[in-house]
Amino acid sequence: MASPPVRKIDTPVSTAIELKLAHSPDSDDAFMFYALATKRLRTRKFKFTHVLEDIETLNQKANDEVYDITALSFHAYAYLADRYVLLPSGASFGDRYGPIVVAKGPLRANGLKKKRIAVPGKRTTAYLVLQIYEPEFEAVFTPFDRILETVSRGDADAGVVIHEGQLTFAREGLKKIVDLGEWWHQETGLPLPLGGNAIRRALDPAVRQKVAKLLHDSIRYSLDHREEALAYALQFARGLDTATADQFVSMYVNDWTLDYGERGRLAVQTLLDRGFEKGVLPSSVRAEFIE
């Protein structure tokens, strides 16, 4: 008598948790996410889809929680704290440097009142800090990579440059009027927090914790393997030579990026408090971090 056919029992296969991770296409962010993007780290049950978009687009898309993990300006975070919580790693701080107000002609640091100033977006921290510095000016919203040419053409009296523009504005014949990061330090004694990484509150707390650890490990890997991480980041450096790109990455990926620390967290809260006190932010916001 023939044996009955063996019945196969399908065993469930654990599926990876897919997460959309968004950051800007800049050399500092590329350096930060190098180990995750190139699978130098074991992500175990997580599968990350990397999306690259400019910071103001990310600020706007966070309103609809388009991405699970996203880079954000701290200005934007003030409007998103009910939907996102800050990761304890991945921030960009300007320690006595930051966005720079530049102009073509002679203009004093105290002469920005009533001027037309090109800014890189409504929710950028550069715009927030400029409003704290000088509340009365006409904002000319301009993509960050067109601010130098906008000021050079005379379409704005001045402009706030971020990213590589902080290092290259002199090539365009423009002059520094005020470094907002330097001014911020004189005012507060603190570094200027510009942007961080945040994760959706709707995600499971265990997932948020594990993502926080992976981001920390990715930054640590790049700092420990600087040469290879910088080589990868150069493709996002928008024409910078190696030395200048290395300088830029060093400015915004450092020990502050690995961990805010007590002073870094105080700096974030101080920025949010000053923005509210000056009437720039509509409500008081408490910065909250994954612990």
Phi, psi and omega per residue, in radians:
M1 nan 2.227 -3.094
A2 -1.187 2.499 3.089
S3 -1.225 2.551 3.093
P4 -1.134 2.551 -3.124
P5 -1.026 2.484 3.116
V6 -1.282 2.256 -3.141
R7 -1.594 2.119 3.136
K8 -1.381 2.345 3.082
I9 -1.898 2.062 3.130
D10 -1.282 2.146 3.067
T11 -1.569 2.368 -3.106
P12 -1.104 2.348 3.099
V13 -1.712 2.236 -3.137
S14 -1.167 2.219 -3.126
T15 -1.665 2.575 3.140
A16 -1.254 2.563 3.040
I17 -1.477 2.035 -3.111
E18 -1.555 2.258 -3.117
L19 -2.263 2.352 3.072
K20 -1.564 2.130 -3.087
L21 -2.044 2.079 -3.045
A22 -2.078 2.384 3.035
H23 -2.640 2.997 -3.056
S24 -1.412 2.671 -3.120
P25 -1.447 1.027 -3.109
D26 -2.060 2.743 -3.058
S27 -1.113 -0.581 -3.130
D28 -1.228 -0.731 3.089
D29 -1.173 -0.698 3.115
A30 -1.073 -0.717 3.100
F31 -1.071 -0.757 -3.091
M32 -1.114 -0.717 -3.049
F33 -1.714 0.177 -3.064
Y34 -0.912 -0.892 -3.046
A35 -1.148 -0.587 3.100
L36 -1.310 -0.744 -3.075
A37 -1.186 -0.551 -3.081
T38 -1.838 0.202 3.065
K39 1.034 0.621 3.001
R40 -1.300 -0.357 3.106
L41 -1.867 2.551 3.007
R42 -1.417 2.077 -3.125
T43 -1.684 0.022 3.076
R44 0.925 -1.950 -2.999
K45 -1.533 0.110 -3.122
F46 -1.820 2.445 3.024
K47 -2.132 2.015 -3.084
F48 -1.709 2.288 2.972
T49 -1.799 2.001 -3.079
H50 -1.518 2.302 3.117
V51 -2.182 2.299 -3.128
L52 -1.956 2.102 3.090
E53 -2.594 2.705 -3.112
D54 -1.126 2.732 -2.957
I55 -1.094 -0.621 -3.127
E56 -1.208 -0.621 3.044
T57 -1.102 -0.723 3.106
L58 -1.123 -0.700 3.097
N59 -1.013 -0.760 -3.099
Q60 -1.251 -0.734 -3.096
K61 -1.192 -0.425 3.116
A62 -1.136 -0.399 3.066
N63 -0.985 -0.591 -3.114
D64 -1.812 0.199 3.127
E65 0.906 0.788 -3.120
V66 -1.119 -0.637 -3.069
Y67 -2.033 2.512 -3.132
D68 -1.215 -0.776 3.081
I69 -2.155 2.309 -3.072
T70 -2.571 2.541 2.934
A71 -1.255 2.479 -3.134
L72 -2.451 2.562 2.884
S73 -1.287 2.561 3.102
F74 -1.161 -0.446 3.016
H75 -1.054 -0.831 -3.134
A76 -1.132 -0.630 -3.125
Y77 -0.987 -0.556 -3.141
A78 -1.031 -0.444 -3.140
Y79 -1.729 -0.064 -2.985
L80 -2.170 0.098 -3.025
A81 -1.106 -0.335 3.100
D82 -1.427 -0.228 -3.096
R83 -1.975 -0.442 -3.098
Y84 -2.266 2.617 3.034
V85 -2.105 2.512 -3.052
L86 -1.306 2.400 3.008
L87 -1.389 2.576 -3.040
P88 -1.329 -0.052 3.088
S89 -2.266 2.850 3.010
G90 1.733 0.233 -3.118
A91 -1.537 2.705 3.001
S92 -1.954 2.119 3.098
F93 -2.052 2.513 2.961
G94 -1.818 1.900 -3.098
D95 -1.630 1.611 -3.054
R96 1.290 0.340 2.996
Y97 -2.680 2.864 -3.122
G98 3.078 -2.721 3.082
P99 -0.951 2.467 -3.059
I100 -2.066 2.288 3.020
V101 -1.469 2.167 -3.119
V102 -2.155 2.757 3.115
A103 -2.600 2.837 -3.133
K104 -1.476 -0.775 -3.111
G105 -1.819 -3.071 3.137
P106 -1.157 2.257 -3.130
L107 -2.720 2.232 -3.122
R108 -1.456 2.735 3.138
A109 -1.078 -0.493 3.122
N110 -1.679 0.262 -3.086
G111 -1.955 0.435 -3.097
L112 -1.542 -0.171 -3.121
K113 -1.036 2.311 3.112
K114 1.236 0.037 -3.117
K115 -1.438 2.740 3.044
R116 -1.548 2.030 -3.025
I117 -2.145 2.182 3.101
A118 -1.319 2.213 3.138
V119 -2.213 2.652 -2.988
P120 -1.509 0.339 3.074
G121 2.485 2.619 -3.059
K122 -1.122 -0.553 -3.049
R123 -1.878 0.222 3.102
T124 -1.342 2.641 3.091
T125 -1.171 -0.531 3.087
A126 -1.003 -0.738 3.132
Y127 -1.191 -0.717 3.120
L128 -1.059 -0.850 -3.077
V129 -1.178 -0.646 3.091
L130 -1.083 -0.678 3.120
Q131 -1.191 -0.571 3.052
I132 -1.199 -0.702 -3.123
Y133 -1.194 -0.836 -3.115
E134 -2.495 1.787 -3.066
P135 -1.220 -0.417 -3.006
E136 -1.854 1.654 3.027
F137 -2.741 2.875 3.102
E138 -1.724 2.032 -3.118
A139 -1.378 2.295 3.034
V140 -1.970 1.726 -3.058
F141 -1.253 2.149 -2.966
T142 -2.460 2.384 3.038
P143 -0.929 2.428 -3.000
F144 -0.979 -0.584 -3.071
D145 -1.472 0.086 3.078
R146 -2.068 0.095 -3.103
I147 -1.181 -0.729 -3.128
L148 -1.060 -0.802 -3.139
E149 -1.207 -0.572 3.103
T150 -1.087 -0.768 3.124
V151 -1.239 -0.708 -3.140
S152 -1.063 -0.643 3.138
R153 -1.333 -0.231 -3.105
G154 1.503 0.246 3.116
D155 -1.371 -0.117 3.020
A156 -2.593 2.630 3.138
D157 -1.247 -0.525 -3.126
A158 -2.718 3.013 3.122
G159 -2.626 2.666 3.069
V160 -1.784 2.021 -3.103
V161 -1.738 2.424 3.097
I162 -2.205 3.134 3.135
H163 0.930 -2.470 -3.040
E164 -1.110 -0.404 3.136
G165 -0.998 -0.425 3.109
Q166 -1.140 -0.415 -3.112
L167 -1.810 -0.274 -2.989
T168 -2.026 -0.011 -3.021
F169 -1.066 -0.543 -3.104
A170 -1.150 -0.478 3.114
R171 -1.105 -0.439 -3.137
E172 -1.581 0.121 3.130
G173 1.371 0.330 -3.125
L174 -1.711 2.742 -3.093
K175 -2.052 2.566 3.081
K176 -1.312 2.243 3.064
I177 -1.696 -0.830 3.065
V178 -2.743 2.402 3.004
D179 -1.606 1.975 -3.051
L180 -1.179 -0.477 3.084
G181 -1.244 -0.673 3.090
E182 -1.162 -0.770 3.096
W183 -1.069 -0.741 -3.131
W184 -1.052 -0.725 3.132
H185 -1.129 -0.698 3.099
Q186 -1.094 -0.607 -3.116
E187 -1.352 -0.667 -2.953
T188 -2.096 -0.335 -3.021
G189 1.304 0.236 -3.048
L190 -2.109 2.759 2.986
P191 -1.217 2.758 -3.142
L192 -1.629 1.994 3.094
P193 -1.385 2.160 -3.049
L194 -1.788 -0.886 -3.134
G195 -2.684 2.775 3.120
G196 -2.491 -3.030 3.065
N197 -2.002 2.441 -3.076
A198 -2.321 2.774 -3.109
I199 -2.274 2.557 -3.076
R200 -1.081 2.336 3.095
R201 -1.128 -0.464 -3.070
A202 -1.206 -0.292 -3.138
L203 -1.288 2.691 3.123
D204 -1.002 2.392 -3.122
P205 -0.961 -0.638 3.121
A206 -1.143 -0.654 3.088
V207 -1.128 -0.774 -3.130
R208 -1.060 -0.712 3.131
Q209 -1.108 -0.778 -3.092
K210 -1.202 -0.648 3.085
V211 -1.128 -0.701 3.110
A212 -1.025 -0.739 3.121
K213 -1.149 -0.719 -3.140
L214 -1.129 -0.716 3.126
L215 -1.126 -0.765 3.090
H216 -1.004 -0.789 -3.098
D217 -1.174 -0.583 3.109
S218 -1.147 -0.768 3.120
I219 -1.141 -0.756 3.121
R220 -1.042 -0.727 3.139
Y221 -1.059 -0.797 -3.115
S222 -1.137 -0.697 3.110
L223 -1.157 -0.582 3.135
D224 -1.430 -0.369 3.141
H225 -2.182 0.991 -2.943
R226 -1.037 -0.744 -3.048
E227 -1.077 -0.838 -3.111
E228 -1.249 -0.624 3.120
A229 -1.185 -0.663 3.119
L230 -1.188 -0.668 3.105
A231 -1.042 -0.706 3.086
Y232 -1.157 -0.745 -3.075
A233 -1.189 -0.411 -3.091
L234 -1.057 -0.510 -3.135
Q235 -1.185 -0.223 3.119
F236 -1.893 0.221 -2.983
A237 -1.550 0.067 3.064
R238 0.846 0.929 3.002
G239 1.514 0.009 3.113
L240 -1.255 2.522 3.016
D241 -1.283 2.946 -3.033
T242 -1.017 -0.773 -3.091
A243 -1.121 -0.738 -3.128
T244 -1.227 -0.689 3.090
A245 -1.099 -0.706 3.101
D246 -1.086 -0.719 3.100
Q247 -1.087 -0.760 -3.126
F248 -1.129 -0.785 3.122
V249 -1.072 -0.718 3.139
S250 -1.095 -0.548 -3.141
M251 -1.152 -0.618 -2.957
Y252 -2.134 0.017 2.977
V253 -2.257 1.832 -3.038
N254 -2.717 -2.760 -3.110
D255 -1.085 -0.565 3.083
W256 -1.065 -0.635 -3.090
T257 -1.226 -0.632 -3.127
L258 -1.191 -0.666 -3.131
D259 -2.787 2.193 3.135
Y260 -0.984 -0.700 -3.013
G261 1.196 3.058 -3.109
E262 -1.098 -0.717 -3.097
R263 -1.227 -0.667 3.107
G264 -1.131 -0.722 3.119
R265 -1.163 -0.655 3.075
L266 -1.092 -0.683 3.136
A267 -1.093 -0.736 3.117
V268 -1.088 -0.816 -3.120
Q269 -1.141 -0.646 3.116
T270 -1.115 -0.708 3.103
L271 -1.072 -0.819 -3.139
L272 -1.120 -0.701 3.141
D273 -1.157 -0.756 -3.140
R274 -1.136 -0.684 3.116
G275 -1.073 -0.685 3.111
F276 -1.250 -0.754 -3.132
E277 -1.068 -0.602 -3.127
K278 -1.458 -0.048 3.124
G279 1.410 0.208 3.117
V280 -1.415 -0.750 3.092
L281 -1.624 2.441 -3.029
P282 -1.308 -0.317 -3.109
S283 -2.628 2.820 3.076
S284 -1.305 2.360 -3.065
V285 -2.234 2.352 3.059
R286 -1.773 2.104 3.122
A287 -1.201 2.279 -3.109
E288 -2.172 2.354 -3.053
F289 -2.103 2.625 2.940
I290 -1.180 2.235 -3.117
E291 -1.657 nan nan
